């Protein structure tokens, strides 16, 4: 089973919260030993609005690329 969970600060550690649906489906109880694969999800938020300063239309940029006239 695979799920996205959120890491939370718990004292001096970081814990994860397992959604109730998964707990019920997998019959997980307190003190059960479970196997977890840790893989950080990519954060691409830094790309948000990076192109807002472009003053040319996409069509104009594509025409310039076709003509080989790319200039900033």
VENUR-V732365 format. One record per backbone hydrogen bond with DSSP energy under -1.0 kcal/mol. NH is the residue of the N-H (numbers start at 0). CO is the residue of the C=O. E is the energy in kcal/mol with one decimal. If there is no record, write none. Layout:
BEGIN
nh = {NH NH}
co = {CO CO}
e = {E E}
END
This chain:
BEGIN
nh = {7 9 12 14 16 22 23 24 25 27 31 46 47 49 51 53 60 61 62 63 64 65 66 67 68}
co = {14 12 9 7 5 18 19 20 21 22 28 43 44 46 48 50 56 57 58 59 60 61 62 63 63}
e = {-3.0 -2.7 -1.8 -3.1 -1.0 -2.1 -2.7 -2.5 -2.9 -2.1 -2.0 -2.0 -1.5 -1.9 -1.1 -1.6 -2.3 -2.6 -2.3 -2.2 -2.1 -2.3 -1.9 -1.1 -2.6}
END
